Amino acid sequence: MNNMITMGEVPGGGPARMDLAELLATRLLVQGNSGSGKSHLLRRLLEQSARMVQQAIID
């Protein structure tokens, strides 16, 4: 199983990838100023990992 999920692109081109297995084995903190893209990042993460892990979202 491919545990890498594509989150976007790195400066200069190429995919920015995250190791889903590593993320699930640790913790994730997303923080930033209002309008910095936190919700966009979390939506992208959830969309990319939906087929691989069970999800529950509470807001």
FIVEXLUM-178119 format. One record per atom (N, C-alpha, C): residue number from 1; atom name; x, y negated, z. Coordinates in Angstrom, 1 decimal, padded with zeros to 4 digits. Layout:
N
n atom east north up
NUM CA X Y Z
...
END
This chain:
59
n atom east north up
1 N 000.8 001.2 000.0
1 CA 000.0 000.0 000.0
1 C 000.9 -001.2 000.0
2 N 000.5 -002.2 -000.8
2 CA 001.3 -003.4 -000.9
2 C 000.7 -004.4 000.2
3 N 001.6 -004.7 001.2
3 CA 001.2 -005.5 002.3
3 C 001.4 -007.0 002.0
4 N 002.0 -007.4 000.9
4 CA 002.3 -008.8 000.6
4 C 001.0 -009.5 000.0
5 N 000.7 -010.6 000.5
5 CA -000.4 -011.4 000.0
5 C 000.2 -012.7 -000.5
6 N -000.3 -013.2 -001.6
6 CA 000.2 -014.4 -002.2
6 C -000.6 -015.6 -001.7
7 N 000.1 -016.6 -001.1
7 CA -000.5 -017.7 -000.5
7 C -000.5 -019.0 -001.3
8 N 000.4 -019.0 -002.3
8 CA 000.5 -020.2 -003.2
8 C 001.9 -020.1 -003.9
9 N 002.5 -021.2 -004.1
9 CA 003.8 -021.3 -004.8
9 C 004.8 -022.1 -004.0
10 N 006.0 -021.7 -004.1
10 CA 007.1 -022.4 -003.4
10 C 007.6 -023.5 -004.3
11 N 008.2 -024.5 -003.7
11 CA 008.7 -025.6 -004.6
11 C 009.7 -025.1 -005.6
12 N 009.6 -025.5 -006.8
12 CA 010.5 -025.0 -007.9
12 C 009.9 -023.8 -008.6
13 N 008.7 -023.3 -008.2
13 CA 008.0 -022.2 -008.8
13 C 008.2 -020.9 -008.1
14 N 007.4 -019.9 -008.5
14 CA 007.5 -018.6 -007.8
14 C 006.5 -018.5 -006.7
15 N 006.0 -017.3 -006.4
15 CA 005.0 -017.1 -005.4
15 C 005.5 -017.2 -004.0
16 N 004.6 -017.8 -003.2
16 CA 004.9 -017.9 -001.7
16 C 004.1 -016.7 -001.1
17 N 004.7 -015.7 -000.6
17 CA 004.1 -014.5 -000.1
17 C 004.2 -014.4 001.4
18 N 003.2 -013.7 002.0
18 CA 003.2 -013.4 003.4
18 C 003.1 -011.9 003.6
19 N 003.8 -011.3 004.5
19 CA 003.7 -009.9 004.8
19 C 002.6 -009.7 005.8
20 N 001.5 -009.1 005.3
20 CA 000.3 -008.9 006.1
20 C 000.5 -008.0 007.3
21 N 001.3 -006.9 007.1
21 CA 001.6 -006.0 008.2
21 C 002.3 -006.8 009.3
22 N 003.3 -007.6 008.9
22 CA 004.0 -008.4 010.0
22 C 003.1 -009.4 010.7
23 N 002.2 -010.0 009.9
23 CA 001.2 -010.9 010.5
23 C 000.3 -010.2 011.5
24 N -000.2 -009.0 011.1
24 CA -001.1 -008.3 012.0
24 C -000.4 -007.8 013.3
25 N 000.9 -007.6 013.2
25 CA 001.7 -007.1 014.3
25 C 002.1 -008.2 015.3
26 N 001.9 -009.5 014.8
26 CA 002.3 -010.6 015.6
26 C 001.1 -011.5 015.8
27 N 001.4 -012.8 016.0
27 CA 000.3 -013.8 016.1
27 C 000.5 -014.9 015.1
28 N -000.5 -015.7 014.9
28 CA -000.5 -016.8 013.9
28 C -001.1 -018.0 014.6
29 N -000.3 -019.1 014.5
29 CA -000.8 -020.4 015.0
29 C -000.8 -021.3 013.8
30 N -001.9 -021.9 013.5
30 CA -002.0 -022.9 012.4
30 C -002.4 -024.3 013.1
31 N -001.5 -025.2 013.0
31 CA -001.8 -026.5 013.6
31 C -001.3 -027.6 012.7
32 N -001.9 -028.7 012.7
32 CA -001.6 -029.9 011.9
32 C -002.5 -031.0 012.0
33 N -002.2 -032.1 011.5
33 CA -003.1 -033.3 011.5
33 C -004.4 -033.1 010.7
34 N -005.3 -033.9 011.0
34 CA -006.6 -033.9 010.2
34 C -006.3 -034.1 008.8
35 N -006.8 -033.2 007.9
35 CA -006.6 -033.4 006.5
35 C -005.3 -032.7 005.9
36 N -004.6 -032.0 006.8
36 CA -003.4 -031.4 006.3
36 C -003.5 -030.1 005.6
37 N -004.7 -029.5 005.6
37 CA -004.9 -028.2 004.9
37 C -005.0 -027.0 005.7
38 N -005.3 -027.1 007.0
38 CA -005.4 -025.9 007.9
38 C -006.6 -025.0 007.4
39 N -007.7 -025.6 007.1
39 CA -008.9 -024.8 006.7
39 C -008.6 -024.2 005.4
40 N -008.0 -024.9 004.5
40 CA -007.6 -024.3 003.1
40 C -006.7 -023.1 003.3
41 N -005.7 -023.2 004.2
41 CA -004.7 -022.2 004.4
41 C -005.4 -020.9 005.0
42 N -006.3 -021.1 006.0
42 CA -007.0 -020.0 006.6
42 C -008.0 -019.4 005.6
43 N -008.7 -020.2 004.8
43 CA -009.5 -019.6 003.8
43 C -008.7 -018.7 002.8
44 N -007.6 -019.3 002.3
44 CA -006.8 -018.5 001.4
44 C -006.3 -017.2 002.0
45 N -005.9 -017.3 003.3
45 CA -005.4 -016.1 004.0
45 C -006.6 -015.0 004.1
46 N -007.7 -015.5 004.4
46 CA -008.9 -014.6 004.5
46 C -009.3 -014.0 003.2
47 N -009.3 -014.8 002.1
47 CA -009.6 -014.3 000.8
47 C -008.6 -013.3 000.3
48 N -007.4 -013.5 000.5
48 CA -006.3 -012.6 000.0
48 C -006.3 -011.3 000.8
49 N -006.7 -011.3 002.1
49 CA -006.6 -010.1 002.9
49 C -007.9 -009.4 003.1
50 N -009.0 -009.8 002.5
50 CA -010.3 -009.3 002.7
50 C -010.4 -007.8 002.3
51 N -009.7 -007.3 001.3
51 CA -009.8 -005.9 000.9
51 C -008.9 -005.0 001.8
52 N -008.1 -005.6 002.6
52 CA -007.1 -004.8 003.4
52 C -007.4 -004.7 004.9
53 N -008.1 -005.7 005.4
53 CA -008.3 -005.7 006.9
53 C -009.8 -006.1 007.2
54 N -010.3 -005.6 008.2
54 CA -011.6 -006.0 008.7
54 C -011.5 -007.4 009.3
55 N -012.5 -008.3 009.0
55 CA -012.5 -009.7 009.5
55 C -013.7 -010.1 010.2
56 N -013.6 -010.9 011.2
56 CA -014.7 -011.6 011.9
56 C -014.3 -013.0 012.0
57 N -015.2 -013.9 011.7
57 CA -014.9 -015.4 011.7
57 C -015.9 -016.0 012.7
58 N -015.3 -016.7 013.7
58 CA -016.2 -017.5 014.7
58 C -015.6 -018.9 014.7
59 N -016.6 -019.8 014.4
59 CA -016.2 -021.2 014.4
59 C -017.0 -022.0 015.4
END
